[in-house]
Amino acid sequence: MLKTTPVKDQGNSPLCWVYAMLATIETEHLMQGDSVNLSPDYVARMWLTERARFSYLSKGKHTISMRGMASMTLNIIQRYGLEPYDAYPNYKGVNYNVMARTATQIARAATSFDILENRLDDALNHNIGYLPPTLFMFGVEYTPLEFAHSVCLPGEYEALTSFTHYPFGQKFVLETPDNQLRDSFMNVPLDSMMNRIEQSLRNGHPVCWEGDISEPGFNTAAGCATLDNESTPITQQQRQRAFETLQTTDDHCMELCGIAHDIKGDKYFIAKNSWGKTRPFSGFMYLSFNYVRAKTIAVYLPKQL
């Protein structure tokens, strides 16, 4: 199993897309010998700020949602930077669904951009915490954007998916409700996607996984996710049918950080979750290869692989 930072807890927030992508970046650096632990709350604050501005400028026609895809985390940190976890921790257990409603109300009530910014900052400072005035790492002062570029360069990660309603070898905008920024994903055959995931992990690089957890076989109490029929590999056509009939939906994100085998020799991906150090494996889960074949919406992995 690859090295990871401690398991975090997203609480009641729908911010798995932030936690999982940051966990993937953290592991990538831990495997290179660097120590980095990143703040999900900084990313969440920047997202709230951006969407409140958008809501105001669109005359309040857009309600702010904290749901998203992991690709949005990459976009946000390239625009606004990052903070280390210790510099901007979540001590208050912020309810981000409430914060989204508050930000929406502030945006709709604001009569000028300055009023929006001031009222929003007051609400964010009170509920999440004040942003640190400076950022020092190893005796060097960074801006949040400089720090972000030191741990995640623009274009460092590639987003892959596998569906047949678009040509393979081309990028397309995934039609999921959580793709709020209309990000594009490289479309590859299912076997190619699975091979990229496995080879990434075997070469010491983590993968951010995004997919469906609505199946009965996604058993958090047992700490594993399997399909009813594990003996027959899911085909590209079966996977497509489940997506088109909305049986496969974009529910959750986790970091894939290892490969394991059960007593029968069946392979599983080890996933780091963001629901706290609970359940049988202290915050980790085992996803069968067949489950990942069937239920993956997208994966994110270092582009050089």
BAVEXKE-766810 format. One line per 2 residues: number of its first residue (from 1); their letters; for each residue z, x, y of N, C-alpha, C. Coordinates in nm, 3 decimals, padded with zeros to 5 digits. Layout:
% BAVEXKE-766810
NUM) A) Z:X:Y:Z:X:Y:Z:X:Y  ...
//
This chain:
% BAVEXKE-766810
1) ML) 00.000:00.084:-00.120:00.000:00.000:00.000:00.000:00.088:00.125  -00.072:00.043:00.228:-00.077:00.117:00.353:00.054:00.101:00.430
3) KT) 00.077:00.193:00.521:00.197:00.186:00.604:00.185:00.070:00.703  00.298:00.006:00.730:00.299:-00.104:00.828:00.421:-00.091:00.917
5) TP) 00.415:-00.155:01.032:00.534:-00.173:01.115:00.617:-00.286:01.054  00.742:-00.304:01.099:00.824:-00.413:01.044:00.758:-00.549:01.062
7) VK) 00.781:-00.637:00.965:00.729:-00.774:00.972:00.789:-00.845:01.093  00.705:-00.911:01.170:00.750:-00.986:01.286:00.748:-01.136:01.254
9) DQ) 00.797:-01.214:01.348:00.806:-01.360:01.329:00.743:-01.429:01.449  00.633:-01.498:01.427:00.566:-01.569:01.535:00.638:-01.697:01.574
11) GN) 00.742:-01.734:01.499:00.819:-01.854:01.529:00.734:-01.979:01.519  00.750:-02.069:01.614:00.674:-02.194:01.613:00.541:-02.181:01.686
13) SP) 00.508:-02.062:01.729:00.384:-02.044:01.805:00.264:-02.036:01.712  00.145:-02.074:01.760:00.023:-02.059:01.680:-00.046:-01.925:01.705
15) LC) 00.032:-01.819:01.722:-00.021:-01.690:01.764:-00.047:-01.593:01.649  -00.073:-01.646:01.530:-00.102:-01.556:01.418:-00.220:-01.465:01.448
17) WV) -00.316:-01.513:01.527:-00.435:-01.434:01.561:-00.400:-01.312:01.645  -00.290:-01.317:01.717:-00.242:-01.201:01.791:-00.163:-01.109:01.699
19) YA) -00.068:-01.165:01.626:00.018:-01.084:01.540:-00.062:-01.008:01.435  -00.158:-01.074:01.372:-00.233:-01.010:01.264:-00.322:-00.898:01.315
21) ML) -00.389:-00.922:01.428:-00.478:-00.818:01.481:-00.399:-00.698:01.529  -00.287:-00.722:01.595:-00.203:-00.610:01.639:-00.145:-00.535:01.520
23) AT) -00.106:-00.607:01.415:-00.055:-00.541:01.294:-00.161:-00.451:01.233  -00.286:-00.495:01.237:-00.396:-00.415:01.183:-00.415:-00.287:01.264
25) IE) -00.410:-00.298:01.396:-00.422:-00.180:01.483:-00.305:-00.086:01.458  -00.185:-00.142:01.443:-00.067:-00.059:01.418:-00.082:00.021:01.290
27) TE) -00.123:-00.045:01.182:-00.138:00.024:01.054:-00.246:00.130:01.062  -00.355:00.102:01.130:-00.462:00.202:01.145:-00.407:00.331:01.205
29) HL) -00.316:00.318:01.302:-00.259:00.438:01.364:-00.150:00.500:01.279  -00.071:00.418:01.213:00.031:00.474:01.123:-00.034:00.558:01.014
31) MQ) -00.148:00.515:00.963:-00.217:00.589:00.858:-00.277:00.719:00.911  -00.291:00.730:01.042:-00.340:00.853:01.104:-00.226:00.944:01.149
33) GD) -00.102:00.900:01.125:00.012:00.980:01.163:00.069:00.946:01.299  00.015:00.844:01.366:00.066:00.800:01.496:00.170:00.690:01.476
35) SV) 00.263:00.680:01.569:00.363:00.574:01.565:00.335:00.478:01.680  00.299:00.354:01.647:00.269:00.256:01.751:00.315:00.119:01.704
37) NL) 00.382:00.047:01.794:00.430:-00.089:01.767:00.401:-00.170:01.893  00.321:-00.275:01.881:00.261:-00.341:01.996:00.323:-00.477:02.023
39) SP) 00.315:-00.520:02.148:00.380:-00.643:02.193:00.286:-00.763:02.185  00.311:-00.857:02.093:00.232:-00.981:02.092:00.253:-01.065:02.217
41) DY) 00.373:-01.057:02.275:00.404:-01.142:02.390:00.326:-01.100:02.514  00.295:-00.972:02.526:00.212:-00.929:02.638:00.073:-00.991:02.626
43) VA) 00.015:-00.987:02.507:-00.116:-01.047:02.485:-00.111:-01.198:02.512  -00.006:-01.263:02.465:00.009:-01.407:02.487:00.020:-01.439:02.635
45) RM) 00.093:-01.357:02.709:00.107:-01.379:02.854:-00.028:-01.365:02.924  -00.104:-01.263:02.887:-00.235:-01.243:02.949:-00.329:-01.360:02.918
47) WL) -00.321:-01.411:02.796:-00.404:-01.526:02.758:-00.365:-01.649:02.840  -00.237:-01.674:02.852:-00.191:-01.788:02.933:-00.239:-01.775:03.077
49) TE) -00.231:-01.655:03.131:-00.273:-01.633:03.270:-00.422:-01.658:03.286  -00.501:-01.604:03.194:-00.646:-01.623:03.202:-00.685:-01.769:03.190
51) RA) -00.625:-01.838:03.095:-00.663:-01.978:03.073:-00.612:-02.069:03.185  -00.500:-02.034:03.247:-00.452:-02.113:03.361:-00.549:-02.098:03.478
53) RF) -00.599:-01.978:03.501:-00.699:-01.958:03.607:-00.825:-02.039:03.576  -00.867:-02.036:03.450:-00.986:-02.110:03.410:-00.965:-02.260:03.429
55) SY) -00.847:-02.308:03.392:-00.817:-02.450:03.407:-00.818:-02.490:03.554  -00.761:-02.406:03.638:-00.759:-02.436:03.783:-00.901:-02.439:03.839
57) LS) -00.980:-02.337:03.809:-01.114:-02.327:03.866:-01.210:-02.432:03.809  -01.177:-02.485:03.691:-01.258:-02.594:03.634:-01.201:-02.731:03.672
59) KG) -01.113:-02.731:03.772:-01.055:-02.855:03.827:-00.972:-02.931:03.725  -00.901:-02.854:03.642:-00.806:-02.914:03.549:-00.867:-02.986:03.432
61) KH) -00.994:-02.961:03.404:-01.060:-03.033:03.295:-01.031:-02.973:03.158  -00.969:-02.856:03.155:-00.945:-02.788:03.028:-00.795:-02.773:03.003
63) TI) -00.749:-02.827:02.892:-00.610:-02.810:02.851:-00.594:-02.675:02.782  -00.490:-02.604:02.816:-00.468:-02.470:02.761:-00.416:-02.482:02.618
65) SM) -00.477:-02.408:02.528:-00.435:-02.402:02.388:-00.403:-02.258:02.351  -00.299:-02.240:02.272:-00.261:-02.106:02.227:-00.323:-02.072:02.092
67) RG) -00.405:-02.158:02.037:-00.474:-02.127:01.913:-00.590:-02.033:01.943  -00.627:-01.954:01.843:-00.736:-01.861:01.866:-00.779:-01.789:01.740
69) MA) -00.872:-01.696:01.757:-00.920:-01.610:01.650:-00.885:-01.466:01.684  -00.877:-01.382:01.582:-00.835:-01.243:01.604:-00.928:-01.169:01.698
71) SM) -01.055:-01.207:01.700:-01.150:-01.143:01.792:-01.107:-01.162:01.937  -01.039:-01.272:01.966:-00.992:-01.296:02.102:-00.886:-01.196:02.141
73) TL) -00.803:-01.152:02.047:-00.705:-01.048:02.077:-00.774:-00.921:02.123  -00.881:-00.883:02.054:-00.956:-00.763:02.094:-01.014:-00.780:02.233
75) NI) -01.065:-00.897:02.264:-01.119:-00.922:02.399:-01.011:-00.912:02.505  -00.896:-00.971:02.478:-00.789:-00.974:02.576:-00.737:-00.833:02.605
77) IQ) -00.717:-00.752:02.501:-00.660:-00.620:02.525:-00.761:-00.528:02.594  -00.891:-00.553:02.577:-00.989:-00.473:02.650:-00.996:-00.513:02.797
79) RY) -00.954:-00.633:02.830:-00.954:-00.677:02.970:-00.822:-00.647:03.041  -00.711:-00.666:02.969:-00.580:-00.661:03.035:-00.488:-00.553:02.980
81) GL) -00.526:-00.487:02.872:-00.444:-00.380:02.819:-00.340:-00.427:02.719  -00.244:-00.339:02.693:-00.137:-00.363:02.596:-00.007:-00.305:02.648
83) EP) 00.102:-00.351:02.589:00.234:-00.292:02.610:00.295:-00.263:02.474  00.373:-00.155:02.463:00.449:-00.133:02.339:00.549:-00.247:02.318
85) YD) 00.584:-00.270:02.193:00.676:-00.379:02.162:00.810:-00.361:02.233  00.862:-00.239:02.235:00.993:-00.216:02.298:00.990:-00.239:02.448
87) AY) 00.872:-00.225:02.510:00.861:-00.245:02.654:00.852:-00.393:02.690  00.802:-00.475:02.598:00.789:-00.618:02.625:00.815:-00.697:02.497
89) PN) 00.942:-00.698:02.453:00.976:-00.765:02.327:00.998:-00.914:02.346  01.006:-00.984:02.235:01.033:-01.128:02.237:01.178:-01.149:02.198
91) YK) 01.268:-01.143:02.296:01.408:-01.167:02.269:01.445:-01.315:02.283  01.360:-01.390:02.351:01.396:-01.527:02.387:01.345:-01.632:02.289
93) GV) 01.262:-01.593:02.193:01.205:-01.692:02.102:01.122:-01.795:02.175  01.022:-01.748:02.249:00.943:-01.834:02.337:00.868:-01.941:02.258
95) NY) 00.873:-02.063:02.306:00.792:-02.171:02.250:00.660:-02.174:02.326  00.557:-02.116:02.268:00.431:-02.101:02.341:00.353:-02.231:02.351
97) NV) 00.379:-02.326:02.266:00.316:-02.457:02.283:00.368:-02.524:02.410  00.498:-02.511:02.435:00.556:-02.563:02.559:00.503:-02.485:02.678
99) MA) 00.493:-02.353:02.663:00.441:-02.272:02.774:00.297:-02.309:02.808  00.218:-02.341:02.707:00.079:-02.381:02.733:00.074:-02.511:02.812
101) RT) 00.161:-02.605:02.778:00.166:-02.732:02.853:00.213:-02.707:02.997  00.312:-02.618:03.012:00.361:-02.585:03.145:00.252:-02.521:03.230
103) AT) 00.179:-02.426:03.170:00.072:-02.359:03.243:-00.039:-02.457:03.280  -00.069:-02.551:03.192:-00.170:-02.653:03.222:-00.127:-02.738:03.340
105) QI) 00.000:-02.779:03.341:00.051:-02.861:03.452:00.049:-02.784:03.584  00.086:-02.656:03.579:00.083:-02.573:03.700:-00.059:-02.562:03.754
107) AR) -00.154:-02.539:03.664:-00.294:-02.525:03.706:-00.347:-02.653:03.768  -00.311:-02.767:03.712:-00.361:-02.895:03.764:-00.296:-02.933:03.896
109) AA) -00.172:-02.888:03.918:-00.101:-02.924:04.040:-00.127:-02.827:04.154  -00.175:-02.707:04.125:-00.193:-02.604:04.227:-00.300:-02.646:04.328
111) TS) -00.273:-02.621:04.456:-00.369:-02.654:04.561:-00.440:-02.531:04.615  -00.405:-02.413:04.563:-00.476:-02.290:04.598:-00.455:-02.189:04.487
113) FD) -00.541:-02.087:04.484:-00.530:-01.985:04.381:-00.399:-01.907:04.394  -00.358:-01.880:04.518:-00.232:-01.806:04.540:-00.113:-01.886:04.488
115) IL) -00.113:-02.016:04.513:-00.003:-02.100:04.463:-00.002:-02.098:04.311  -00.119:-02.108:04.251:-00.128:-02.100:04.104:-00.066:-01.971:04.053
117) EN) -00.107:-01.858:04.110:-00.060:-01.728:04.062:00.091:-01.715:04.077  00.144:-01.756:04.192:00.287:-01.741:04.217:00.370:-01.831:04.124
119) RL) 00.330:-01.956:04.110:00.406:-02.048:04.025:00.395:-02.009:03.877  00.277:-01.965:03.838:00.260:-01.924:03.699:00.342:-01.800:03.668
121) DD) 00.339:-01.701:03.758:00.419:-01.580:03.736:00.567:-01.614:03.726  00.615:-01.703:03.812:00.756:-01.743:03.807:00.790:-01.803:03.671
123) AL) 00.703:-01.891:03.621:00.729:-01.955:03.492:00.724:-01.854:03.378  00.627:-01.764:03.381:00.615:-01.665:03.274:00.730:-01.566:03.278
125) NH) 00.770:-01.523:03.398:00.882:-01.431:03.409:01.011:-01.493:03.357  01.031:-01.621:03.389:01.153:-01.689:03.347:01.156:-01.712:03.196
127) NI) 01.044:-01.749:03.138:01.043:-01.790:02.997:01.011:-01.676:02.900  00.929:-01.582:02.941:00.893:-01.471:02.852:00.966:-01.343:02.892
129) GY) 00.969:-01.315:03.021:01.033:-01.194:03.070:00.944:-01.123:03.171  01.006:-01.046:03.259:00.931:-00.971:03.359:00.853:-00.858:03.293
131) LP) 00.734:-00.835:03.344:00.655:-00.722:03.294:00.719:-00.591:03.339  00.717:-00.489:03.255:00.775:-00.360:03.295:00.697:-00.301:03.412
133) PT) 00.766:-00.240:03.510:00.695:-00.184:03.626:00.610:-00.063:03.592  00.652:00.013:03.492:00.577:00.132:03.450:00.576:00.140:03.299
135) LF) 00.482:00.217:03.247:00.470:00.236:03.103:00.463:00.385:03.075  00.567:00.438:03.011:00.571:00.579:02.976:00.564:00.593:02.824
137) MF) 00.477:00.681:02.779:00.467:00.716:02.637:00.456:00.867:02.627  00.550:00.927:02.554:00.549:01.072:02.532:00.545:01.148:02.664
139) GV) 00.620:01.096:02.763:00.630:01.164:02.891:00.514:01.145:02.985  00.420:01.058:02.948:00.301:01.035:03.030:00.301:00.889:03.076
141) EY) 00.269:00.867:03.204:00.262:00.731:03.255:00.122:00.674:03.232  00.118:00.552:03.177:-00.007:00.483:03.149:-00.010:00.350:03.224
143) TP) -00.129:00.304:03.254:-00.147:00.163:03.286:-00.161:00.089:03.153  -00.137:-00.043:03.151:-00.158:-00.116:03.025:-00.298:-00.097:02.967
145) LE) -00.399:-00.089:03.054:-00.536:-00.073:03.005:-00.558:00.067:02.947  -00.501:00.168:03.010:-00.511:00.304:02.955:-00.442:00.312:02.820
147) FA) -00.327:00.248:02.809:-00.256:00.249:02.681:-00.337:00.177:02.574  -00.396:00.064:02.610:-00.478:-00.010:02.514:-00.593:00.075:02.463
149) HS) -00.659:00.146:02.552:-00.773:00.228:02.511:-00.731:00.350:02.429  -00.603:00.386:02.438:-00.555:00.496:02.355:-00.530:00.453:02.211
151) VC) -00.516:00.322:02.188:-00.491:00.273:02.052:-00.604:00.187:01.997  -00.693:00.139:02.084:-00.804:00.055:02.038:-00.918:00.064:02.138
153) LP) -01.018:00.142:02.104:-01.133:00.160:02.192:-01.223:00.036:02.189  -01.296:00.010:02.296:-01.393:-00.100:02.293:-01.493:-00.082:02.180
155) GE) -01.515:-00.186:02.103:-01.610:-00.180:01.994:-01.561:-00.109:01.869  -01.432:-00.079:01.863:-01.379:-00.004:01.748:-01.378:-00.088:01.620
157) YE) -01.362:-00.220:01.635:-01.354:-00.308:01.518:-01.478:-00.397:01.511  -01.519:-00.425:01.388:-01.634:-00.511:01.362:-01.587:-00.640:01.297
159) AL) -01.641:-00.751:01.344:-01.606:-00.883:01.290:-01.715:-00.928:01.194  -01.676:-00.957:01.069:-01.771:-00.999:00.966:-01.740:-01.139:00.918
161) TS) -01.844:-01.210:00.877:-01.829:-01.338:00.811:-01.940:-01.351:00.707  -01.939:-01.462:00.633:-02.041:-01.480:00.528:-02.069:-01.628:00.505
163) FT) -02.172:-01.677:00.572:-02.214:-01.816:00.556:-02.367:-01.822:00.556  -02.421:-01.922:00.488:-02.566:-01.925:00.467:-02.642:-02.010:00.569
165) HY) -02.572:-02.076:00.662:-02.646:-02.156:00.760:-02.700:-02.072:00.875  -02.677:-01.939:00.868:-02.742:-01.842:00.957:-02.793:-01.728:00.871
167) PF) -02.895:-01.655:00.917:-02.949:-01.544:00.837:-02.847:-01.431:00.823  -02.849:-01.367:00.707:-02.769:-01.247:00.689:-02.828:-01.133:00.773
169) GQ) -02.739:-01.041:00.812:-02.783:-00.928:00.892:-02.793:-00.958:01.041  -02.751:-01.077:01.081:-02.753:-01.114:01.222:-02.616:-01.165:01.265
171) KF) -02.588:-01.155:01.394:-02.464:-01.210:01.448:-02.486:-01.355:01.490  -02.379:-01.434:01.475:-02.384:-01.571:01.525:-02.245:-01.614:01.569
173) VL) -02.240:-01.715:01.653:-02.114:-01.769:01.703:-02.057:-01.864:01.599  -01.942:-01.830:01.543:-01.879:-01.914:01.441:-01.835:-02.047:01.502
175) ET) -01.870:-02.156:01.433:-01.841:-02.289:01.485:-01.704:-02.336:01.439  -01.601:-02.268:01.482:-01.464:-02.310:01.452:-01.396:-02.352:01.581
177) PD) -01.308:-02.451:01.576:-01.241:-02.496:01.698:-01.164:-02.386:01.770  -01.113:-02.289:01.695:-01.030:-02.185:01.755:-01.111:-02.072:01.818
179) NQ) -01.242:-02.074:01.803:-01.326:-01.969:01.863:-01.350:-02.003:02.010  -01.243:-01.996:02.088:-01.247:-02.044:02.226:-01.338:-01.960:02.316
181) LR) -01.353:-01.832:02.284:-01.438:-01.745:02.365:-01.579:-01.734:02.309  -01.609:-01.811:02.206:-01.742:-01.812:02.145:-01.786:-01.671:02.104
183) DS) -01.699:-01.604:02.033:-01.729:-01.470:01.983:-01.830:-01.476:01.870  -01.910:-01.370:01.860:-02.012:-01.359:01.756:-01.962:-01.274:01.640
185) FM) -02.009:-01.306:01.519:-01.968:-01.239:01.397:-02.092:-01.196:01.319  -02.088:-01.074:01.264:-02.198:-01.028:01.182:-02.196:-01.101:01.048
187) NV) -02.307:-01.161:01.012:-02.316:-01.240:00.889:-02.370:-01.152:00.776  -02.292:-01.141:00.668:-02.330:-01.058:00.554:-02.313:-01.139:00.426
189) PL) -02.381:-01.101:00.317:-02.360:-01.170:00.190:-02.215:-01.159:00.144  -02.171:-01.256:00.065:-02.032:-01.262:00.020:-01.991:-01.135:-00.053
191) DS) -02.074:-01.089:-00.147:-02.038:-00.968:-00.221:-02.025:-00.848:-00.129  -02.109:-00.841:-00.027:-02.101:-00.730:00.069:-01.971:-00.737:00.148
193) MM) -01.933:-00.856:00.190:-01.809:-00.871:00.265:-01.689:-00.830:00.180  -01.686:-00.875:00.054:-01.576:-00.839:-00.035:-01.571:-00.689:-00.059
195) NR) -01.687:-00.628:-00.074:-01.692:-00.483:-00.096:-01.642:-00.408:00.027  -01.678:-00.455:00.146:-01.631:-00.391:00.268:-01.479:-00.400:00.280
197) IE) -01.423:-00.516:00.246:-01.277:-00.531:00.252:-01.210:-00.433:00.156  -01.256:-00.432:00.032:-01.192:-00.348:-00.070:-01.207:-00.200:-00.036
199) QS) -01.325:-00.158:00.004:-01.346:-00.017:00.033:-01.268:00.027:00.156  -01.254:-00.061:00.252:-01.173:-00.029:00.369:-01.030:00.002:00.328
201) LR) -00.971:-00.083:00.246:-00.833:-00.063:00.203:-00.820:00.061:00.116  -00.914:00.082:00.026:-00.906:00.199:-00.063:-00.925:00.329:00.014
203) NG) -00.990:00.321:00.130:-01.008:00.440:00.214:-00.897:00.456:00.317  -00.793:00.372:00.307:-00.677:00.389:00.395:-00.685:00.316:00.527
205) HP) -00.773:00.214:00.536:-00.788:00.139:00.661:-00.753:-00.008:00.637  -00.671:-00.067:00.723:-00.633:-00.208:00.706:-00.746:-00.301:00.748
207) VC) -00.730:-00.427:00.713:-00.827:-00.531:00.747:-00.751:-00.651:00.802  -00.800:-00.706:00.912:-00.743:-00.831:00.962:-00.819:-00.947:00.898
209) WE) -00.745:-01.035:00.830:-00.806:-01.146:00.756:-00.777:-01.278:00.826  -00.878:-01.363:00.832:-00.864:-01.494:00.893:-00.923:-01.598:00.799
211) GD) -00.845:-01.700:00.766:-00.898:-01.794:00.669:-00.815:-01.920:00.653  -00.842:-01.988:00.543:-00.786:-02.120:00.513:-00.661:-02.104:00.427
213) IS) -00.554:-02.175:00.465:-00.432:-02.172:00.383:-00.390:-02.314:00.344  -00.485:-02.407:00.349:-00.452:-02.547:00.320:-00.458:-02.579:00.171
215) EP) -00.508:-02.486:00.089:-00.518:-02.512:-00.054:-00.379:-02.519:-00.119  -00.362:-02.604:-00.221:-00.233:-02.608:-00.292:-00.195:-02.473:-00.351
217) GF) -00.295:-02.392:-00.383:-00.267:-02.261:-00.441:-00.213:-02.160:-00.343  -00.213:-02.192:-00.213:-00.149:-02.103:-00.115:-00.001:-02.137:-00.116
219) NT) 00.074:-02.063:-00.196:00.213:-02.097:-00.228:00.306:-01.997:-00.161  00.360:-02.034:-00.047:00.447:-01.941:00.025:00.578:-01.918:-00.050
221) AA) 00.625:-02.019:-00.122:00.750:-02.002:-00.198:00.735:-01.897:-00.307  00.617:-01.892:-00.369:00.591:-01.792:-00.473:00.538:-01.661:-00.415
223) GC) 00.495:-01.665:-00.289:00.445:-01.545:-00.225:00.305:-01.506:-00.268  00.225:-01.603:-00.312:00.090:-01.570:-00.356:-00.006:-01.685:-00.326
225) AT) -00.134:-01.653:-00.328:-00.239:-01.753:-00.306:-00.345:-01.736:-00.413  -00.369:-01.842:-00.489:-00.468:-01.839:-00.597:-00.547:-01.969:-00.596
227) LD) -00.658:-01.971:-00.667:-00.736:-02.092:-00.687:-00.703:-02.153:-00.823  -00.738:-02.279:-00.842:-00.714:-02.344:-00.970:-00.786:-02.273:-01.083
229) NE) -00.908:-02.230:-01.057:-00.987:-02.159:-01.159:-01.008:-02.015:-01.114  -00.922:-01.927:-01.161:-00.931:-01.787:-01.122:-01.027:-01.708:-01.211
231) ST) -01.069:-01.766:-01.320:-01.151:-01.691:-01.416:-01.298:-01.684:-01.377  -01.342:-01.776:-01.291:-01.483:-01.781:-01.251:-01.495:-01.746:-01.103
233) PI) -01.566:-01.638:-01.069:-01.579:-01.600:-00.928:-01.649:-01.708:-00.846  -01.596:-01.733:-00.729:-01.656:-01.828:-00.636:-01.793:-01.776:-00.593
235) TQ) -01.892:-01.865:-00.590:-02.026:-01.826:-00.550:-02.046:-01.848:-00.400  -02.153:-01.788:-00.348:-02.187:-01.808:-00.207:-02.210:-01.955:-00.176
237) QQ) -02.272:-02.027:-00.270:-02.302:-02.168:-00.249:-02.175:-02.254:-00.248  -02.081:-02.224:-00.338:-01.955:-02.298:-00.339:-01.877:-02.276:-00.210
239) RQ) -01.877:-02.153:-00.166:-01.808:-02.118:-00.042:-01.869:-02.192:00.078  -02.002:-02.196:00.082:-02.071:-02.264:00.191:-02.042:-02.413:00.191
241) RA) -02.044:-02.473:00.072:-02.019:-02.616:00.061:-01.879:-02.651:00.112  -01.781:-02.568:00.078:-01.645:-02.594:00.123:-01.633:-02.585:00.275
243) FE) -01.709:-02.493:00.335:-01.707:-02.480:00.481:-01.775:-02.600:00.547  -01.888:-02.641:00.492:-01.964:-02.751:00.553:-01.893:-02.886:00.538
245) TL) -01.813:-02.901:00.433:-01.739:-03.026:00.413:-01.598:-03.019:00.471  -01.570:-02.912:00.544:-01.443:-02.892:00.614:-01.325:-02.877:00.518
247) QT) -01.353:-02.839:00.394:-01.245:-02.805:00.301:-01.194:-02.664:00.326  -01.276:-02.581:00.387:-01.234:-02.449:00.432:-01.233:-02.450:00.584
249) TD) -01.117:-02.430:00.641:-01.100:-02.433:00.786:-01.025:-02.308:00.832  -01.030:-02.284:00.961:-00.968:-02.165:01.020:-00.822:-02.195:01.050
251) DH) -00.734:-02.155:00.958:-00.592:-02.193:00.968:-00.499:-02.080:01.012  -00.525:-01.958:00.963:-00.422:-01.855:00.974:-00.485:-01.716:00.970
253) CM) -00.412:-01.619:01.026:-00.452:-01.478:01.023:-00.339:-01.394:00.965  -00.375:-01.293:00.886:-00.279:-01.196:00.834:-00.347:-01.060:00.826
255) EL) -00.266:-00.956:00.818:-00.319:-00.822:00.795:-00.325:-00.794:00.645  -00.439:-00.749:00.595:-00.449:-00.700:00.458:-00.418:-00.552:00.459
257) CG) -00.320:-00.513:00.376:-00.271:-00.375:00.383:-00.259:-00.309:00.247  -00.318:-00.367:00.143:-00.311:-00.304:00.012:-00.378:-00.386:-00.095
259) IA) -00.385:-00.327:-00.215:-00.444:-00.391:-00.333:-00.345:-00.378:-00.448  -00.328:-00.487:-00.523:-00.235:-00.487:-00.636:-00.302:-00.553:-00.756
261) HD) -00.240:-00.539:-00.874:-00.289:-00.601:-00.997:-00.173:-00.675:-01.063  -00.203:-00.789:-01.127:-00.100:-00.856:-01.205:-00.104:-00.806:-01.350
263) IK) -00.022:-00.863:-01.435:-00.011:-00.812:-01.573:-00.139:-00.836:-01.652  -00.225:-00.928:-01.605:-00.353:-00.952:-01.672:-00.464:-00.862:-01.619
265) GD) -00.431:-00.784:-01.517:-00.532:-00.696:-01.459:-00.609:-00.758:-01.345  -00.576:-00.882:-01.306:-00.645:-00.947:-01.195:-00.602:-00.883:-01.063
267) KY) -00.697:-00.866:-00.972:-00.671:-00.796:-00.846:-00.629:-00.893:-00.735  -00.539:-00.843:-00.651:-00.490:-00.917:-00.536:-00.492:-00.828:-00.413
269) FI) -00.514:-00.888:-00.299:-00.492:-00.820:-00.172:-00.348:-00.844:-00.128  -00.284:-00.739:-00.080:-00.149:-00.752:-00.023:-00.165:-00.784:00.125
271) AK) -00.101:-00.892:00.169:-00.113:-00.937:00.308:00.022:-00.931:00.377  00.022:-00.878:00.497:00.141:-00.880:00.581:00.135:-01.005:00.669
273) NS) 00.232:-01.093:00.653:00.235:-01.218:00.728:00.318:-01.201:00.855  00.326:-01.306:00.935:00.404:-01.300:01.060:00.498:-01.419:01.068
275) WG) 00.558:-01.452:00.954:00.654:-01.561:00.947:00.795:-01.510:00.918  00.823:-01.388:00.957:00.954:-01.330:00.935:00.969:-01.272:00.795
277) KT) 01.081:-01.204:00.774:01.106:-01.137:00.645:01.168:-01.234:00.546  01.093:-01.337:00.514:01.143:-01.441:00.426:01.058:-01.449:00.301
279) RP) 01.096:-01.543:00.213:01.022:-01.569:00.090:01.032:-01.448:-00.003  00.973:-01.451:-00.120:01.011:-01.353:-00.222:00.977:-01.207:-00.190
281) FS) 00.879:-01.182:-00.103:00.836:-01.044:-00.081:00.859:-00.998:00.063  00.963:-01.052:00.126:01.009:-01.007:00.258:00.898:-01.007:00.363
283) GF) 00.819:-01.113:00.362:00.716:-01.127:00.465:00.577:-01.086:00.422  00.561:-01.039:00.299:00.430:-01.004:00.245:00.387:-01.109:00.143
285) MY) 00.256:-01.120:00.122:00.201:-01.214:00.025:00.092:-01.146:-00.056  00.057:-01.208:-00.169:-00.051:-01.160:-00.254:-00.161:-01.266:-00.258
287) LS) -00.281:-01.228:-00.213:-00.396:-01.318:-00.215:-00.492:-01.273:-00.323  -00.525:-01.361:-00.416:-00.618:-01.322:-00.521:-00.755:-01.293:-00.460
289) FN) -00.830:-01.204:-00.527:-00.964:-01.172:-00.479:-01.049:-01.299:-00.471  -01.032:-01.388:-00.569:-01.112:-01.510:-00.570:-01.074:-01.603:-00.455
291) YV) -00.946:-01.606:-00.421:-00.903:-01.686:-00.306:-00.969:-01.634:-00.179  -00.971:-01.503:-00.164:-01.033:-01.443:-00.045:-01.183:-01.468:-00.044
293) RA) -01.247:-01.462:-00.162:-01.390:-01.495:-00.170:-01.417:-01.636:-00.118  -01.331:-01.728:-00.156:-01.354:-01.869:-00.123:-01.312:-01.904:00.018
295) KT) -01.201:-01.849:00.065:-01.133:-01.906:00.180:-01.134:-01.819:00.306  -01.208:-01.711:00.304:-01.217:-01.627:00.423:-01.309:-01.690:00.527
297) IA) -01.261:-01.699:00.648:-01.346:-01.737:00.761:-01.408:-01.612:00.823  -01.326:-01.509:00.845:-01.376:-01.385:00.904:-01.280:-01.272:00.872
299) VY) -01.330:-01.150:00.878:-01.247:-01.031:00.866:-01.286:-00.934:00.978  -01.190:-00.846:01.011:-01.210:-00.748:01.117:-01.166:-00.612:01.062
301) LP) -01.254:-00.514:01.071:-01.223:-00.383:01.015:-01.290:-00.276:01.100  -01.240:-00.151:01.091:-01.299:-00.044:01.171:-01.450:-00.033:01.150
303) KQ) -01.522:-00.018:01.258:-01.668:-00.027:01.254:-01.733:00.085:01.174  -01.668:00.202:01.166:-01.734:00.314:01.099:-01.740:00.297:00.949
305) L) -01.669:00.195:00.894:-01.666:00.181:00.748:-01.787:00.103:00.699
//
